[in-house]
Amino acid sequence: MSTNSDSGGFSKLPGRPKKNIWSHFQEFNRHKGHSGAQCNYCSWNRQRGKPNEMLDHIINNCPNVPYSTRLDFVQEAKELVEIDDNNDNNNNNKKRKSNVVVQSYINNHFQSSVIEESKKKLINKSLVKCFTCCGIPFAVVQHPFFVDFVKTLCPGYDPPSRTTLSTTLLNKEAGDIVISIENKLKNAKNLTLGLDGWTSPLGHSFYAFIIITETRSEIVYSLKDLSAEKHTAEFISKEIKFILEKVGVNKFAAVVSDAAATMVAAKRLVHQIYPSVYPIRCIAHHVHLISSDICKMDWTKSTLKKCNQIVKYFKLSHQAGANLRKEMKSCSLVGGGLRTYVITRWTTAWDCTTSILRLENCLKNVSTYLFYINNIQIQCINF
């Protein structure tokens, strides 16, 4: 940034030139060489603008940025990775030229200390996926034990820094995914938009919007934190319409969700505006409701209670549990041991009863020679 030089001829302020991403943000509260950033397309802002965070917002999060602008910055993220790769290669070449005498290590006789650029890109891509999908902290990439592990596998690969992994490489991978999704949906038809909301352990309200294709491929198109909003039917319908219009209303055939009153009303409002998009109920949610009602019946509750008593006894008694495992091993049973029924997880009713049936013969055999079963409740159960 430079000052007005007409009146007194102020010189240009020192510092690095601003990156292109700043042209899509407004500056405010400049102090000691740093300033806040306000997105030109939405309400997103930061008290201290960081180009990497701004680039990530434009590529992945901004709901109103023009499609062409998003693609331009996706391409820029790719070019940044290529520049970093070239700089790494140049630095390595300079190091080799500057050292007249190079100490030979025994590892050099087994694996090359230099890898091809294409292989390095594949490793970077896999590394980003591993850290992101497995929830591994980015700081681990610089941990000495992790670096030693990577060097053992591939001596020629130098792991990136935490900053490079969490910004440059992550933005590139996210950009590739955005382009892949856009290309997949470009000529798609008969799409289904599925949505659901939940509350995180920290009390945040998240909503996921998933697009299901004709071939039943599922695409997580959007994941939003809507904690600050009131989840009325009008608001949910507005979010649904935004996704439909962004992808193309004519490409969608239905919107599916659970049977919550707000969701049903929101789908009805969308159907009134776009009659070709039908509101559909989620069959999995209906199975859940039916199964929950079955589990509330007297004979079901009695059966599940007895099953849980058996499971609890063999899990708390180390001697009984050891004999049961020994019997399972002698019978060569597969599929695991006893499972506990949890009232808040209706699928565990199936897991619990199925595990009892699977181990029926083992339980009978154990009960015949375990004279120390002194639990009255267990003695009353006929195996």
N, C-alpha and C positions, 0 to 999 in steps of 0.2 A: 504494500500500500504506500502511496506517495502523497505528500501534502501539496496544497495549491502553491505554485511557485510564481504566480503573476505579481503578487505584491512585494514579496521580499526575496523570492528565490530560495525557498527552503529546499534542502537536498533530500534525496530519497532516503527514507528510513532504512536502517540496516536490517538484515534478516533475509531468510530464504523467500523466494517468490511464492505466492499462494498457488495452490493446485487448482486444476480446472473445476473440481467439485464445489469450490466456493462460489462459483457463478450461479449455483442453484440454491444458495442460502443467503440470508441477510445477516450482516454482522451487527452486534450490539454489545454495549458495555466493554469496550476495549480497555484493557488494563495491563501494563507491563508486557506488551507485545502479544497478548492473547486476547481473544474476543469470543463472545457467545455466538452461536449459530442457530438461526431460525429457518426451517425448511420453507421454500417458496410454494410448495404444493399442499402442505398439510400443517398441522399444529405442532409437529415434532420440533423440539429445541433442546439445546444444551448450553449451560452457562459457560462452558469452555469447549469451543468447537475443535474436534479432532478429525482430521480427514478420513482416517480409517473407519471411525464410527459413522461419519456422514456418508461414506461410500457404501457401507453395509446397509444403512437406512434406505438409500436410493435404490439399491439392487434388490433388497429382500423385503422391506417393510412399508415403504411409502405407498399408500393406496391410490394416490392421484397423479403420480409421476407419469408423463407420457411414455408410451411403450418404446418409442425410438430412443428416448433419453436413457431409459433403463438398459437397453441393448448396448448403447454406446459405452456405458460405464461397466457393463459386463465384459466387453471387449478390452476396456482399459485395465480391468483387474487381471485378465489373462496376460496382457502385455507386461504388467508389473512383475508377474511371476517369471516370464521369460527374461526380463532384464536382470532380475535377481540371479537367475540361473547363469546367465552370461557373465555377470560380475564374479560369481563364485568360480567359474572356469578360468577367467582371466587372473584372479588372485592365485589360484592353484598353479597356473603356468608361471607366474612371476616368482612364486616360491621355489619352483623347480629350477628356474634359471639362476636365481640368486645363490643357491646352494651348490658349490662346486663339488663337495664331497657329500654324498648322501649315504647315511647309515642304512644298511640293509637289515631288514627284520625277517625273522623266519616265516612270518605270515605271508610275506611277499612270494614265497616259493609255493604257496598253496592257493592263494586267492589274490587277484589283482587289487591293488589299492586304488585303482581308477575304474569307475563304472561309466557306461554310456549315458548320454543325456536322456534318452528315451526311458531307460530303466529308472533313472532318478525321478522323473516325472511320475512314473507309475507308483513308485514308493511313496512320494509325497501325497499322491491321491489316496492311497490306501491308509496312510498315516492320519490324514484329516478325517476320513470315515471312521477309523478306529477310535480316535479320541472323542469325536462328536457323538457317535452312536452308542459308545460304551460309557459315556459320562466321565471320562478320565480328565482330571484337571490339566490344563495346558502347561502348567509349570513342570509337570512330570517329564516333558520332553527334554529338559535340560538337567535332569537328575543324573548324577554320575553313574548310578547303577543302570539306568535306562540307556544312557549313551554307551556304556560298556556292553550291554545286551545287544544293541543295534550293531556295534562294531564287530561283535563276535559273529553275527549273522552275515554282515556285509561290510568288510573293512573299508571299502571305497565310498561308503555313504556317510555324509555328515548330517546329522539331524538338524532341522531348522531351529531357530530360537523360538521361545514362547510367543513373542510378539509376531514374528513372521507366520507361525502356525495359526494363531488366533485371528489374524487380520488378512494378510495377503493370500495365503493358501486357502483359508476358509472362505473368503469372498470369491475366489476363483471357482471353487467347488460349488458354492451356492449359485453362482452365475451359470455354471454348466447345467445345473439342475433346473434352473428357471428356463433356460433355452430349450432343454429337453422336454419339459412339460408343455411349453408353448407350441413346440413342433408337434407333439403328440395330440394336442387338442385342436390344432389348426383345422384339420379336415374331419374331426370327430363328429359323430351324431348319436342320438339316443342316449345322451348322458344322463346320469342320475346324481343329484347333489344330496349328499348325506351330511347332517350336522348333529352335533351333540355338545353338551356343556358339562363341566364338572368343576369342583372346587379343590384346589391344591392343598397340601398340608400347611402351607403358609397363609391360606385364606384367600388366595387369588382365584378369580372366576375366569376360567379359560373356555373358549369355544373353538372347536375344530370343524373345518369345512372340507369334506372329502368328496372328490369327484370319482364316480364309478363309471367305467367305460363299457362299451358293448361286450368286450371280451372279459369283463369282470375284473379288470385291473383297477386297483385303488390308488388314487393320487391325493396326497395331503396337500391341498391347494392353499389353504390358509389356516393359521393358528393365531388366535387373537386373545389378548388379555382385556376382558371387558369388565374389569372390577369396578371401574368408575362410572359405569352406565347402569341405568335402571332397565332390567330385562323385561320390558313390556312386549306385547305382540307386535306393536308398531315398530319398535326398535329392531326386534329380531327379523321382521319382514324386510326392513330396510337393508340389513346386512345380507340377507339372502338375495335381494334384488341387485345389490352391488356386485356380487359374485356372478349372478346370471348375466348381467349386462356386460361385465368385463370379459367373460369368456364368449358370450353370444347366446341370447335367449333361445334362438331357433335350434341350438344344438342340444337343448335339454328336453327330457321327456317327463321327469318327475323330480320331486323333492321328498326325501324320506327322513323321518326323525322318530323319537319316542312319542308316547301318548301324553306328555305333559300338556296341560291346558294352554300354556303360553305358546308352545310349539305348534299345537293344532291350530290355534287362532292365527299365528303368523303364516303358516302354510296356506290357510284359507284366504288371507289377504293377498298373498302372492298369486294364487290361482285366479282371483278376481281380476287382477291386472293382466296376467298372462294365462289365458284359459288353456293353452296347449301344454302347460306345465302342471302335472297332476300331483296333488298331495297324497303321499303314500305313508302308511304306518309301518314301523319297523317290526318285522316278524320275530326277530330275536328278542325284542322287548316284550312282545306278547307271550312268547315261550317262557320268559322270565316271570311274568305275572302269573301265568297258569301254574308253573312249577312252584312258585311261592305259595299260591293258594293250596296246592296239594300238600305241601309240607306243613300247613297249618291244621290239617285234618287230624282227628284224634288218633286213628290207627297209625298214621304216618309219624306223628310226634312220638308215639310209644315205641315204634320200631327204631327210629333214629336215636332215641334216648338210650335204648339197649345197646345199639351199635356203638355209641359213644362211650358207654360204660366199659365195653370190651376193649375198645381202643385205648382208653385212658388207663385201664388196669395194666395192659401189656406194655405201655410206654413208661409208666411210673415204676413198675416192678422190674428191676434189672434182671432178676433171676428168671422170671416168667418170660421177659422179652428175649433173653439169651436163648432159652429153650425153644421159643417160637422161631427165632432166626435159624437155629440149628435144624429144626424140622423143615423149614422152607428150603434150606440148602440141600438137605437129603432128598427132598422131593423135586429139586431142580425147578422151582417155580420162578417165573419171570413176571415183571410188572410192578415190583415194589412191595412194601409192607402195608400195614394198616394205615388208613387215612382218617383224619378227624373231620367231623361235620361242623361247619361254622354257620351259624344262623344267618349271618349277613351275606353269605356267599352260597346262593342256591345250588350252584353246580357241585359244591362239596357234598351234597346229599347223595348224588350219584357216585362220587368218588368213595365215600365212606361205605355205602352198602355194597358197592362192587368189590371193594377190598375184602370185606367180610366173606362174601361168596367165593372169591378167588382163593382165600385161605381157609375155607370151611374144613377141609380134611385135616389140614395142619392144626387147626384149633381143636378139633376133636381128638387128634392123637395126643396133643399136649395135655388136654384136660384129663385124659385117662390115667396118666402117670404123675401128674403134678398134685400130690397129696397136700401141698402147702397152700393151695388156693383157698384161703380163709375169708375171702371177700364174699359176704352173704349175697350181695347183689349179683355178683358174677356166678355164684353157685346156683342161683335161681334161673339163670338163662340156659336154655337147652341148646347146645351147640349142634 
